[in-house]
């Protein structure tokens, strides 16, 4: 298999719309958890301390939070079907991609400086684009179907004449 074939397979596995997550963002990740035969949604909220391979189908973020005084880190594959939604809550001013220094800090020294951003636009922009693409595809399909129908009607009338 060539690299282009592998890239096509990987691109087919990608979600059509994903929020642009950066290091320093505080995110709320909703994930499906399977318990027996049932599925439930679980939310994990924390600071993104690392982003990997943003353009790949294996894009990953590492999210850190402090629960009961213990630091908990969890990695999420962004294009995983079990990751239902990623919502950006806060955006911070950071100057590096990997914020591993936050592991040694606690309390006020672990704070990041928030920066202003449009929360609604950031969280819904990708969904709107995906919906627009789906609508465009549906319109194209209906136009093709209508064209085929017209062609079939024309052939039927020619056969009658």
N, C-alpha and C positions, 0 to 999 in steps of 0.2 A: 504494500500500500504506500502511496506517495503522501507527502506532507499535505498536499491540497485535499486529498480524500479524507485524511484524518481531521483536517480543519473543518470540512463540511459536516462530518459526523458530530464534531464538538459543537459547532454552531447550531445544529439541529436540536441539541440538548439544552440550549440557553433559553431562559425566559425572555419573552418579547420586551418586557418593561421592568427595569430595575432602578431603584433609587440610587443616586450618586452618593455613596457613603465614603467619607474621608476619615483619616485618623483625627482623633480629638472630638468627633461627634458623639453625643450621647444618643443612643438609639434604643428603640423598643422593638425587639425581635419576637414575632409570634411564630411558634413552631408547633407542628402536629406531633403529638406523642401517642404511640399505640400502647394501650393497656388491654391485654387479652384480645378481644374482638373489636373493642371500641377505640375510637380516636378522640382525643381531647386537645384543646389548644392551650399552650403554656407560653407565658410572656417572660422574656429575659431582658431586663433593662440595665444598661451600663455604658461605659465609655469604650469606644473603638480604639484599641491601642495598636492595631496593626491591620493593614490591608495588603493582600497579595494578589497578583495576576488579575488586575481589574478587567482586562479585555478578554480573558479566557473563559471557557465554560467551567473551569475549576477555580473561579474567583472565590476568595475566602476573606472573612473578617474575623478578628479575634476581639471579643467583647469582655471587659472586666468590670466586676462590681464587687462591693464589699457587703457580705451578708453575715450578720451576727458577729462582726469583728474579724471575719475571715475573708481574705480575697479569693474570689472565684472567677476563673477565666473559662470562656467557652468559645470554640471556633465554629463558625457557621459557613457552609458552602452557600453562596448567594443564590445559585441556580438550582439548588436542591428542591425537589417538589415538596418536601416536608417543611420547608421554610415558607410559611404563608405570606408574611408581610414584614417589611422592615420600615419602621417609621423613625425619622430623625426628630428628636425632641429639642436638643440644643446643639449649637455648633460653636467650637472653640478655636481660638487662634493658636495654632501650633506651627512649629518650624521644621518638623521632621516626620518621617513616615512611620517609624516604629517608636512608640512611647513606652518602652520597657522600663524607663526610669520611674514610672508610676508604681511599679511593684514594691519598691523600697520605701515609698512615701505613704503617709497616712494623715488624716485630718486636713488642716488648712494648707499644708505644703503640697497636697495632692490635687489642689484645685487648679483648674485651667481657666484662662480668661475667656469668657463668653464673647462672641461677636454677633452682631445683629444679622439676621437673615430672614427671608420670607418662608416661614415654616409650611404654609399651605402650598405655595408654588413648588417647593422642593419635593414635598411628599406626593403631589398629585400630577406633576408634569409628565412623568413617564407613563402613568396610566392613561392620561388623555391622549398621548401620542399613540399608544398601543390600541386604544379604542378607535382612533381615527384611521389607523392602518387596517383594522378589522373591517370598519365600515367601507373603506376604499376597496378592499378585497371583495366584499360582498357585492358592492356596486358593479365591479368588473365582472364577477361571476354572473350576476343577473343580466348584464348587457350581453355577455356571450350567449347565455341561454335564450334571450330574446332574439338575437341574431340567428341562432340555429333554428328557432321556431319559424321566423320569417322565411328563411331559406327553405325549410320543409314545406311551408304553405305555398311558396312560389313553385316548387317542384310539383306539388300536388295539382295546382292549377294548370301547369304546363302539360301534365299527363292527361288531364280532363280534355284539354283543347286539341 
